[in-house]
Amino acid sequence: MDMAKMMQQAKVMQDKMQAMQAELANVEVTGQSGGGMVSVTMTCKGDMKNVTIAPEVMDPTDPDMVGDLVVAACNDAKSKADETLSERTKEMMSSMGLPSDIQLPM
C-alpha cells in the first residue's frame, strides 16, 4: 500500500471518529442505584443532564446514604456510556474493514 493511500485512509478514520464523538455527545444513558430510587442521566461524553432522587431516600438520620446512592448511579451511567462508546467504535472499525479490537485514543 502506498503512503498516499494510507494517509487518505487515516483521514477517513479521523473524520469518522470525530463524527462519532459528536454524535455520542447527544446520546444519553441513565444509571441507577438503590433499586431505581436514584437515577442519573448523562451523555456519552460525560455531561450530566439529570439526577432524580426518590423522596423516601432522603433519610435525615443517614445523609451519607444519599451521597453513596448518587455516586453509585453516576458510576453506573459512566459504565453504560463507556460500553456505548466501545460498541460504536467497534462498529465503525468493522465498517472500515479494520480489526475491532484495536485500542484507539479517545
Backbone as XML, in Angstrom:
<?xml version="1.0"?>
<chain id="A" units="angstrom">
  <residue number="1" name="MET">
    <atom name="N" x="0.849" y="-1.175" z="0.000"/>
    <atom name="CA" x="0.000" y="0.000" z="0.000"/>
    <atom name="C" x="0.898" y="1.242" z="0.000"/>
  </residue>
  <residue number="2" name="ASP">
    <atom name="N" x="0.547" y="2.192" z="-0.827"/>
    <atom name="CA" x="1.389" y="3.383" z="-0.894"/>
    <atom name="C" x="1.033" y="4.373" z="0.215"/>
  </residue>
  <residue number="3" name="MET">
    <atom name="N" x="1.950" y="5.274" z="0.469"/>
    <atom name="CA" x="1.819" y="6.233" z="1.565"/>
    <atom name="C" x="0.610" y="7.148" z="1.383"/>
  </residue>
  <residue number="4" name="ALA">
    <atom name="N" x="0.342" y="7.586" z="0.170"/>
    <atom name="CA" x="-0.794" y="8.480" z="-0.079"/>
    <atom name="C" x="-2.112" y="7.800" z="0.274"/>
  </residue>
  <residue number="5" name="LYS">
    <atom name="N" x="-2.232" y="6.534" z="-0.067"/>
    <atom name="CA" x="-3.459" y="5.800" z="0.238"/>
    <atom name="C" x="-3.610" y="5.608" z="1.750"/>
  </residue>
  <residue number="6" name="MET">
    <atom name="N" x="-2.514" y="5.326" z="2.434"/>
    <atom name="CA" x="-2.554" y="5.181" z="3.893"/>
    <atom name="C" x="-2.968" y="6.488" z="4.552"/>
  </residue>
  <residue number="7" name="MET">
    <atom name="N" x="-2.456" y="7.594" z="4.064"/>
    <atom name="CA" x="-2.809" y="8.904" z="4.627"/>
    <atom name="C" x="-4.287" y="9.201" z="4.389"/>
  </residue>
  <residue number="8" name="GLN">
    <atom name="N" x="-4.775" y="8.832" z="3.225"/>
    <atom name="CA" x="-6.182" y="9.045" z="2.907"/>
    <atom name="C" x="-7.064" y="8.214" z="3.843"/>
  </residue>
  <residue number="9" name="GLN">
    <atom name="N" x="-6.691" y="6.971" z="4.085"/>
    <atom name="CA" x="-7.455" y="6.122" z="4.993"/>
    <atom name="C" x="-7.411" y="6.659" z="6.421"/>
  </residue>
  <residue number="10" name="ALA">
    <atom name="N" x="-6.272" y="7.173" z="6.828"/>
    <atom name="CA" x="-6.151" y="7.758" z="8.168"/>
    <atom name="C" x="-7.067" y="8.966" z="8.305"/>
  </residue>
  <residue number="11" name="LYS">
    <atom name="N" x="-7.162" y="9.771" z="7.267"/>
    <atom name="CA" x="-8.035" y="10.954" z="7.285"/>
    <atom name="C" x="-9.502" y="10.528" z="7.367"/>
  </residue>
  <residue number="12" name="VAL">
    <atom name="N" x="-9.873" y="9.501" z="6.610"/>
    <atom name="CA" x="-11.247" y="8.997" z="6.656"/>
    <atom name="C" x="-11.568" y="8.501" z="8.065"/>
  </residue>
  <residue number="13" name="MET">
    <atom name="N" x="-10.634" y="7.770" z="8.668"/>
    <atom name="CA" x="-10.839" y="7.266" z="10.022"/>
    <atom name="C" x="-10.977" y="8.420" z="11.014"/>
  </residue>
  <residue number="14" name="GLN">
    <atom name="N" x="-10.138" y="9.418" z="10.884"/>
    <atom name="CA" x="-10.200" y="10.575" z="11.773"/>
    <atom name="C" x="-11.543" y="11.281" z="11.633"/>
  </residue>
  <residue number="15" name="ASP">
    <atom name="N" x="-12.011" y="11.467" z="10.410"/>
    <atom name="CA" x="-13.302" y="12.121" z="10.185"/>
    <atom name="C" x="-14.443" y="11.313" z="10.794"/>
  </residue>
  <residue number="16" name="LYS">
    <atom name="N" x="-14.391" y="9.993" z="10.638"/>
    <atom name="CA" x="-15.436" y="9.136" z="11.211"/>
    <atom name="C" x="-15.408" y="9.178" z="12.734"/>
  </residue>
  <residue number="17" name="MET">
    <atom name="N" x="-14.219" y="9.210" z="13.317"/>
    <atom name="CA" x="-14.097" y="9.297" z="14.776"/>
    <atom name="C" x="-14.688" y="10.606" z="15.289"/>
  </residue>
  <residue number="18" name="GLN">
    <atom name="N" x="-14.392" y="11.702" z="14.603"/>
    <atom name="CA" x="-14.926" y="12.997" z="15.018"/>
    <atom name="C" x="-16.445" y="13.017" z="14.906"/>
  </residue>
  <residue number="19" name="ALA">
    <atom name="N" x="-16.975" y="12.442" z="13.830"/>
    <atom name="CA" x="-18.424" y="12.387" z="13.660"/>
    <atom name="C" x="-19.062" y="11.529" z="14.749"/>
  </residue>
  <residue number="20" name="MET">
    <atom name="N" x="-18.432" y="10.408" z="15.078"/>
    <atom name="CA" x="-18.953" y="9.531" z="16.114"/>
    <atom name="C" x="-18.934" y="10.233" z="17.473"/>
  </residue>
  <residue number="21" name="GLN">
    <atom name="N" x="-17.858" y="10.938" z="17.776"/>
    <atom name="CA" x="-17.773" y="11.650" z="19.052"/>
    <atom name="C" x="-18.829" y="12.744" z="19.139"/>
  </residue>
  <residue number="22" name="ALA">
    <atom name="N" x="-19.086" y="13.444" z="18.036"/>
    <atom name="CA" x="-20.124" y="14.476" z="18.025"/>
    <atom name="C" x="-21.496" y="13.843" z="18.246"/>
  </residue>
  <residue number="23" name="GLU">
    <atom name="N" x="-21.722" y="12.704" z="17.625"/>
    <atom name="CA" x="-22.995" y="12.001" z="17.789"/>
    <atom name="C" x="-23.166" y="11.530" z="19.231"/>
  </residue>
  <residue number="24" name="LEU">
    <atom name="N" x="-22.117" y="10.965" z="19.803"/>
    <atom name="CA" x="-22.202" y="10.446" z="21.166"/>
    <atom name="C" x="-22.380" y="11.551" z="22.202"/>
  </residue>
  <residue number="25" name="ALA">
    <atom name="N" x="-22.018" y="12.769" z="21.855"/>
    <atom name="CA" x="-22.233" y="13.888" z="22.775"/>
    <atom name="C" x="-23.723" y="14.123" z="22.997"/>
  </residue>
  <residue number="26" name="ASN">
    <atom name="N" x="-24.560" y="13.611" z="22.086"/>
    <atom name="CA" x="-26.010" y="13.774" z="22.203"/>
    <atom name="C" x="-26.727" y="12.504" z="22.643"/>
  </residue>
  <residue number="27" name="VAL">
    <atom name="N" x="-26.004" y="11.396" z="22.745"/>
    <atom name="CA" x="-26.612" y="10.138" z="23.184"/>
    <atom name="C" x="-26.613" y="10.121" z="24.706"/>
  </residue>
  <residue number="28" name="GLU">
    <atom name="N" x="-27.796" y="9.891" z="25.292"/>
    <atom name="CA" x="-27.916" y="9.884" z="26.745"/>
    <atom name="C" x="-28.070" y="8.462" z="27.270"/>
  </residue>
  <residue number="29" name="VAL">
    <atom name="N" x="-27.464" y="8.218" z="28.415"/>
    <atom name="CA" x="-27.590" y="6.947" z="29.128"/>
    <atom name="C" x="-28.028" y="7.260" z="30.555"/>
  </residue>
  <residue number="30" name="THR">
    <atom name="N" x="-28.705" y="6.304" z="31.179"/>
    <atom name="CA" x="-29.172" y="6.503" z="32.548"/>
    <atom name="C" x="-28.652" y="5.380" z="33.427"/>
  </residue>
  <residue number="31" name="GLY">
    <atom name="N" x="-28.042" y="5.777" z="34.528"/>
    <atom name="CA" x="-27.578" y="4.828" z="35.528"/>
    <atom name="C" x="-28.482" y="4.893" z="36.737"/>
  </residue>
  <residue number="32" name="GLN">
    <atom name="N" x="-28.611" y="3.773" z="37.427"/>
    <atom name="CA" x="-29.483" y="3.720" z="38.593"/>
    <atom name="C" x="-28.786" y="3.050" z="39.764"/>
  </residue>
  <residue number="33" name="SER">
    <atom name="N" x="-29.315" y="3.333" z="40.947"/>
    <atom name="CA" x="-28.868" y="2.648" z="42.157"/>
    <atom name="C" x="-30.040" y="2.586" z="43.122"/>
  </residue>
  <residue number="34" name="GLY">
    <atom name="N" x="-29.865" y="1.804" z="44.154"/>
    <atom name="CA" x="-30.930" y="1.684" z="45.152"/>
    <atom name="C" x="-32.214" y="1.128" z="44.567"/>
  </residue>
  <residue number="35" name="GLY">
    <atom name="N" x="-32.090" y="0.212" z="43.615"/>
    <atom name="CA" x="-33.284" y="-0.365" z="43.007"/>
    <atom name="C" x="-34.095" y="0.652" z="42.229"/>
  </residue>
  <residue number="36" name="GLY">
    <atom name="N" x="-33.423" y="1.637" z="41.666"/>
    <atom name="CA" x="-34.103" y="2.665" z="40.877"/>
    <atom name="C" x="-34.510" y="3.890" z="41.683"/>
  </residue>
  <residue number="37" name="MET">
    <atom name="N" x="-34.153" y="3.908" z="42.953"/>
    <atom name="CA" x="-34.509" y="5.054" z="43.804"/>
    <atom name="C" x="-33.721" y="6.303" z="43.425"/>
  </residue>
  <residue number="38" name="VAL">
    <atom name="N" x="-32.534" y="6.111" z="42.868"/>
    <atom name="CA" x="-31.710" y="7.225" z="42.395"/>
    <atom name="C" x="-31.328" y="6.925" z="40.954"/>
  </residue>
  <residue number="39" name="SER">
    <atom name="N" x="-31.516" y="7.924" z="40.090"/>
    <atom name="CA" x="-31.086" y="7.751" z="38.701"/>
    <atom name="C" x="-30.333" y="8.993" z="38.249"/>
  </residue>
  <residue number="40" name="VAL">
    <atom name="N" x="-29.340" y="8.752" z="37.400"/>
    <atom name="CA" x="-28.512" y="9.819" z="36.847"/>
    <atom name="C" x="-28.493" y="9.633" z="35.336"/>
  </residue>
  <residue number="41" name="THR">
    <atom name="N" x="-28.805" y="10.712" z="34.618"/>
    <atom name="CA" x="-28.747" y="10.685" z="33.161"/>
    <atom name="C" x="-27.592" y="11.565" z="32.723"/>
  </residue>
  <residue number="42" name="MET">
    <atom name="N" x="-26.770" y="11.008" z="31.815"/>
    <atom name="CA" x="-25.639" y="11.766" z="31.289"/>
    <atom name="C" x="-25.457" y="11.430" z="29.820"/>
  </residue>
  <residue number="43" name="THR">
    <atom name="N" x="-24.723" y="12.288" z="29.129"/>
    <atom name="CA" x="-24.384" y="11.987" z="27.744"/>
    <atom name="C" x="-23.207" y="11.020" z="27.741"/>
  </residue>
  <residue number="44" name="CYS">
    <atom name="N" x="-22.983" y="10.405" z="26.595"/>
    <atom name="CA" x="-21.830" y="9.505" z="26.481"/>
    <atom name="C" x="-20.520" y="10.278" z="26.529"/>
  </residue>
  <residue number="45" name="LYS">
    <atom name="N" x="-20.602" y="11.591" z="26.434"/>
    <atom name="CA" x="-19.414" y="12.435" z="26.577"/>
    <atom name="C" x="-19.112" y="12.694" z="28.056"/>
  </residue>
  <residue number="46" name="GLY">
    <atom name="N" x="-20.097" y="12.420" z="28.927"/>
    <atom name="CA" x="-19.900" y="12.582" z="30.360"/>
    <atom name="C" x="-20.587" y="13.785" z="30.969"/>
  </residue>
  <residue number="47" name="ASP">
    <atom name="N" x="-21.370" y="14.523" z="30.175"/>
    <atom name="CA" x="-22.091" y="15.679" z="30.708"/>
    <atom name="C" x="-23.360" y="15.198" z="31.407"/>
  </residue>
  <residue number="48" name="MET">
    <atom name="N" x="-23.487" y="15.515" z="32.704"/>
    <atom name="CA" x="-24.681" y="15.110" z="33.443"/>
    <atom name="C" x="-25.851" y="15.989" z="33.037"/>
  </residue>
  <residue number="49" name="LYS">
    <atom name="N" x="-26.998" y="15.336" z="32.815"/>
    <atom name="CA" x="-28.201" y="16.036" z="32.376"/>
    <atom name="C" x="-29.274" y="16.075" z="33.450"/>
  </residue>
  <residue number="50" name="ASN">
    <atom name="N" x="-29.349" y="15.022" z="34.280"/>
    <atom name="CA" x="-30.428" y="14.960" z="35.252"/>
    <atom name="C" x="-30.057" y="14.004" z="36.385"/>
  </residue>
  <residue number="51" name="VAL">
    <atom name="N" x="-30.499" y="14.355" z="37.578"/>
    <atom name="CA" x="-30.395" y="13.474" z="38.742"/>
    <atom name="C" x="-31.781" y="13.421" z="39.368"/>
  </residue>
  <residue number="52" name="THR">
    <atom name="N" x="-32.281" y="12.212" z="39.581"/>
    <atom name="CA" x="-33.589" y="12.038" z="40.206"/>
    <atom name="C" x="-33.400" y="11.201" z="41.464"/>
  </residue>
  <residue number="53" name="ILE">
    <atom name="N" x="-33.929" y="11.728" z="42.574"/>
    <atom name="CA" x="-33.826" y="11.038" z="43.861"/>
    <atom name="C" x="-35.232" y="10.882" z="44.416"/>
  </residue>
  <residue number="54" name="ALA">
    <atom name="N" x="-35.624" y="9.646" z="44.698"/>
    <atom name="CA" x="-36.941" y="9.392" z="45.272"/>
    <atom name="C" x="-36.998" y="9.998" z="46.675"/>
  </residue>
  <residue number="55" name="PRO">
    <atom name="N" x="-38.123" y="10.609" z="47.038"/>
    <atom name="CA" x="-38.236" y="11.264" z="48.353"/>
    <atom name="C" x="-37.936" y="10.335" z="49.530"/>
  </residue>
  <residue number="56" name="GLU">
    <atom name="N" x="-38.294" y="9.071" z="49.411"/>
    <atom name="CA" x="-38.080" y="8.150" z="50.535"/>
    <atom name="C" x="-36.609" y="7.852" z="50.802"/>
  </residue>
  <residue number="57" name="VAL">
    <atom name="N" x="-35.734" y="8.234" z="49.874"/>
    <atom name="CA" x="-34.291" y="8.052" z="50.077"/>
    <atom name="C" x="-33.748" y="9.112" z="51.035"/>
  </residue>
  <residue number="58" name="MET">
    <atom name="N" x="-34.427" y="10.216" z="51.142"/>
    <atom name="CA" x="-33.957" y="11.340" z="51.954"/>
    <atom name="C" x="-34.174" y="11.050" z="53.442"/>
  </residue>
  <residue number="59" name="ASP">
    <atom name="N" x="-33.240" y="10.342" z="54.036"/>
    <atom name="CA" x="-33.303" y="9.967" z="55.445"/>
    <atom name="C" x="-32.401" y="10.903" z="56.240"/>
  </residue>
  <residue number="60" name="PRO">
    <atom name="N" x="-32.992" y="11.779" z="57.067"/>
    <atom name="CA" x="-32.166" y="12.734" z="57.821"/>
    <atom name="C" x="-31.221" y="12.068" z="58.818"/>
  </residue>
  <residue number="61" name="THR">
    <atom name="N" x="-31.484" y="10.820" z="59.173"/>
    <atom name="CA" x="-30.591" y="10.132" z="60.110"/>
    <atom name="C" x="-29.406" y="9.482" z="59.399"/>
  </residue>
  <residue number="62" name="ASP">
    <atom name="N" x="-29.444" y="9.447" z="58.055"/>
    <atom name="CA" x="-28.357" y="8.824" z="57.294"/>
    <atom name="C" x="-28.082" y="9.614" z="56.009"/>
  </residue>
  <residue number="63" name="PRO">
    <atom name="N" x="-27.574" y="10.848" z="56.163"/>
    <atom name="CA" x="-27.350" y="11.685" z="54.975"/>
    <atom name="C" x="-26.292" y="11.124" z="54.021"/>
  </residue>
  <residue number="64" name="ASP">
    <atom name="N" x="-25.372" y="10.325" z="54.528"/>
    <atom name="CA" x="-24.337" y="9.748" z="53.661"/>
    <atom name="C" x="-24.912" y="8.759" z="52.652"/>
  </residue>
  <residue number="65" name="MET">
    <atom name="N" x="-26.047" y="8.150" z="52.994"/>
    <atom name="CA" x="-26.646" y="7.170" z="52.097"/>
    <atom name="C" x="-27.024" y="7.815" z="50.762"/>
  </residue>
  <residue number="66" name="VAL">
    <atom name="N" x="-27.556" y="9.029" z="50.793"/>
    <atom name="CA" x="-27.944" y="9.718" z="49.557"/>
    <atom name="C" x="-26.717" y="9.924" z="48.674"/>
  </residue>
  <residue number="67" name="GLY">
    <atom name="N" x="-25.647" y="10.386" z="49.274"/>
    <atom name="CA" x="-24.418" y="10.591" z="48.515"/>
    <atom name="C" x="-23.898" y="9.302" z="47.916"/>
  </residue>
  <residue number="68" name="ASP">
    <atom name="N" x="-23.931" y="8.228" z="48.702"/>
    <atom name="CA" x="-23.471" y="6.927" z="48.205"/>
    <atom name="C" x="-24.311" y="6.458" z="47.023"/>
  </residue>
  <residue number="69" name="LEU">
    <atom name="N" x="-25.626" y="6.648" z="47.106"/>
    <atom name="CA" x="-26.509" y="6.223" z="46.022"/>
    <atom name="C" x="-26.298" y="7.061" z="44.764"/>
  </residue>
  <residue number="70" name="VAL">
    <atom name="N" x="-26.058" y="8.361" z="44.935"/>
    <atom name="CA" x="-25.798" y="9.228" z="43.778"/>
    <atom name="C" x="-24.487" y="8.813" z="43.102"/>
  </residue>
  <residue number="71" name="VAL">
    <atom name="N" x="-23.465" y="8.565" z="43.898"/>
    <atom name="CA" x="-22.177" y="8.132" z="43.336"/>
    <atom name="C" x="-22.348" y="6.806" z="42.589"/>
  </residue>
  <residue number="72" name="ALA">
    <atom name="N" x="-23.075" y="5.869" z="43.171"/>
    <atom name="CA" x="-23.290" y="4.570" z="42.522"/>
    <atom name="C" x="-24.055" y="4.733" z="41.209"/>
  </residue>
  <residue number="73" name="ALA">
    <atom name="N" x="-25.056" y="5.604" z="41.188"/>
    <atom name="CA" x="-25.821" y="5.841" z="39.956"/>
    <atom name="C" x="-24.947" y="6.514" z="38.899"/>
  </residue>
  <residue number="74" name="CYS">
    <atom name="N" x="-24.090" y="7.444" z="39.320"/>
    <atom name="CA" x="-23.156" y="8.089" z="38.380"/>
    <atom name="C" x="-22.198" y="7.062" z="37.789"/>
  </residue>
  <residue number="75" name="ASN">
    <atom name="N" x="-21.678" y="6.191" z="38.620"/>
    <atom name="CA" x="-20.760" y="5.153" z="38.138"/>
    <atom name="C" x="-21.457" y="4.196" z="37.175"/>
  </residue>
  <residue number="76" name="ASP">
    <atom name="N" x="-22.719" y="3.876" z="37.455"/>
    <atom name="CA" x="-23.489" y="3.010" z="36.565"/>
    <atom name="C" x="-23.699" y="3.694" z="35.210"/>
  </residue>
  <residue number="77" name="ALA">
    <atom name="N" x="-24.038" y="4.977" z="35.230"/>
    <atom name="CA" x="-24.224" y="5.722" z="33.976"/>
    <atom name="C" x="-22.916" y="5.808" z="33.202"/>
  </residue>
  <residue number="78" name="LYS">
    <atom name="N" x="-21.807" y="6.057" z="33.897"/>
    <atom name="CA" x="-20.497" y="6.138" z="33.235"/>
    <atom name="C" x="-20.144" y="4.807" z="32.590"/>
  </residue>
  <residue number="79" name="SER">
    <atom name="N" x="-20.435" y="3.720" z="33.282"/>
    <atom name="CA" x="-20.172" y="2.390" z="32.734"/>
    <atom name="C" x="-20.985" y="2.158" z="31.459"/>
  </residue>
  <residue number="80" name="LYS">
    <atom name="N" x="-22.244" y="2.572" z="31.466"/>
    <atom name="CA" x="-23.092" y="2.427" z="30.281"/>
    <atom name="C" x="-22.597" y="3.314" z="29.139"/>
  </residue>
  <residue number="81" name="ALA">
    <atom name="N" x="-22.125" y="4.512" z="29.464"/>
    <atom name="CA" x="-21.579" y="5.406" z="28.436"/>
    <atom name="C" x="-20.327" y="4.793" z="27.817"/>
  </residue>
  <residue number="82" name="ASP">
    <atom name="N" x="-19.456" y="4.238" z="28.649"/>
    <atom name="CA" x="-18.233" y="3.592" z="28.151"/>
    <atom name="C" x="-18.567" y="2.401" z="27.255"/>
  </residue>
  <residue number="83" name="GLU">
    <atom name="N" x="-19.568" y="1.634" z="27.654"/>
    <atom name="CA" x="-19.987" y="0.471" z="26.865"/>
    <atom name="C" x="-20.536" y="0.912" z="25.502"/>
  </residue>
  <residue number="84" name="THR">
    <atom name="N" x="-21.333" y="1.977" z="25.502"/>
    <atom name="CA" x="-21.878" y="2.503" z="24.248"/>
    <atom name="C" x="-20.755" y="2.982" z="23.343"/>
  </residue>
  <residue number="85" name="LEU">
    <atom name="N" x="-19.799" y="3.698" z="23.896"/>
    <atom name="CA" x="-18.650" y="4.177" z="23.121"/>
    <atom name="C" x="-17.875" y="3.007" z="22.526"/>
  </residue>
  <residue number="86" name="SER">
    <atom name="N" x="-17.650" y="1.979" z="23.314"/>
    <atom name="CA" x="-16.917" y="0.809" z="22.845"/>
    <atom name="C" x="-17.662" y="0.115" z="21.704"/>
  </residue>
  <residue number="87" name="GLU">
    <atom name="N" x="-18.972" y="-0.048" z="21.865"/>
    <atom name="CA" x="-19.772" y="-0.695" z="20.824"/>
    <atom name="C" x="-19.737" y="0.103" z="19.524"/>
  </residue>
  <residue number="88" name="ARG">
    <atom name="N" x="-19.904" y="1.417" z="19.629"/>
    <atom name="CA" x="-19.908" y="2.261" z="18.426"/>
    <atom name="C" x="-18.539" y="2.263" z="17.751"/>
  </residue>
  <residue number="89" name="THR">
    <atom name="N" x="-17.483" y="2.248" z="18.545"/>
    <atom name="CA" x="-16.131" y="2.225" z="17.980"/>
    <atom name="C" x="-15.898" y="0.917" z="17.226"/>
  </residue>
  <residue number="90" name="LYS">
    <atom name="N" x="-16.323" y="-0.189" z="17.818"/>
    <atom name="CA" x="-16.172" y="-1.487" z="17.149"/>
    <atom name="C" x="-16.945" y="-1.520" z="15.836"/>
  </residue>
  <residue number="91" name="GLU">
    <atom name="N" x="-18.168" y="-0.964" z="15.843"/>
    <atom name="CA" x="-18.967" y="-0.916" z="14.618"/>
    <atom name="C" x="-18.259" y="-0.100" z="13.542"/>
  </residue>
  <residue number="92" name="MET">
    <atom name="N" x="-17.711" y="1.055" z="13.941"/>
    <atom name="CA" x="-17.023" y="1.921" z="12.985"/>
    <atom name="C" x="-15.798" y="1.218" z="12.413"/>
  </residue>
  <residue number="93" name="MET">
    <atom name="N" x="-15.013" y="0.595" z="13.276"/>
    <atom name="CA" x="-13.801" y="-0.087" z="12.831"/>
    <atom name="C" x="-14.155" y="-1.217" z="11.863"/>
  </residue>
  <residue number="94" name="SER">
    <atom name="N" x="-15.171" y="-1.972" z="12.207"/>
    <atom name="CA" x="-15.599" y="-3.078" z="11.360"/>
    <atom name="C" x="-16.065" y="-2.574" z="9.999"/>
  </residue>
  <residue number="95" name="SER">
    <atom name="N" x="-16.779" y="-1.441" z="9.985"/>
    <atom name="CA" x="-17.272" y="-0.889" z="8.717"/>
    <atom name="C" x="-16.128" y="-0.436" z="7.812"/>
  </residue>
  <residue number="96" name="MET">
    <atom name="N" x="-14.967" y="-0.181" z="8.405"/>
    <atom name="CA" x="-13.802" y="0.239" z="7.628"/>
    <atom name="C" x="-12.893" y="-0.946" z="7.294"/>
  </residue>
  <residue number="97" name="GLY">
    <atom name="N" x="-13.313" y="-2.150" z="7.683"/>
    <atom name="CA" x="-12.512" y="-3.329" z="7.394"/>
    <atom name="C" x="-11.309" y="-3.485" z="8.300"/>
  </residue>
  <residue number="98" name="LEU">
    <atom name="N" x="-11.352" y="-2.837" z="9.467"/>
    <atom name="CA" x="-10.247" y="-2.915" z="10.424"/>
    <atom name="C" x="-10.633" y="-3.831" z="11.581"/>
  </residue>
  <residue number="99" name="PRO">
    <atom name="N" x="-9.662" y="-4.422" z="12.255"/>
    <atom name="CA" x="-9.975" y="-5.248" z="13.429"/>
    <atom name="C" x="-10.654" y="-4.394" z="14.497"/>
  </residue>
  <residue number="100" name="SER">
    <atom name="N" x="-11.725" y="-4.914" z="15.072"/>
    <atom name="CA" x="-12.490" y="-4.132" z="16.046"/>
    <atom name="C" x="-11.844" y="-4.089" z="17.423"/>
  </residue>
  <residue number="101" name="ASP">
    <atom name="N" x="-10.777" y="-4.851" z="17.636"/>
    <atom name="CA" x="-10.147" y="-4.878" z="18.955"/>
    <atom name="C" x="-8.938" y="-3.951" z="19.070"/>
  </residue>
  <residue number="102" name="ILE">
    <atom name="N" x="-8.716" y="-3.114" z="18.065"/>
    <atom name="CA" x="-7.622" y="-2.138" z="18.129"/>
    <atom name="C" x="-7.983" y="-1.075" z="19.163"/>
  </residue>
  <residue number="103" name="GLN">
    <atom name="N" x="-7.050" y="-0.716" z="20.016"/>
    <atom name="CA" x="-7.271" y="0.319" z="21.014"/>
    <atom name="C" x="-6.957" y="1.680" z="20.406"/>
  </residue>
  <residue number="104" name="LEU">
    <atom name="N" x="-7.974" y="2.529" z="20.321"/>
    <atom name="CA" x="-7.790" y="3.871" z="19.775"/>
    <atom name="C" x="-7.853" y="4.894" z="20.895"/>
  </residue>
  <residue number="105" name="PRO">
    <atom name="N" x="-7.103" y="5.970" z="20.778"/>
    <atom name="CA" x="-7.212" y="7.036" z="21.780"/>
    <atom name="C" x="-8.531" y="7.764" z="21.608"/>
  </residue>
  <residue number="106" name="MET">
    <atom name="N" x="-9.192" y="8.042" z="22.708"/>
    <atom name="CA" x="-10.475" y="8.755" z="22.654"/>
    <atom name="C" x="-10.347" y="10.086" z="23.325"/>
  </residue>
</chain>
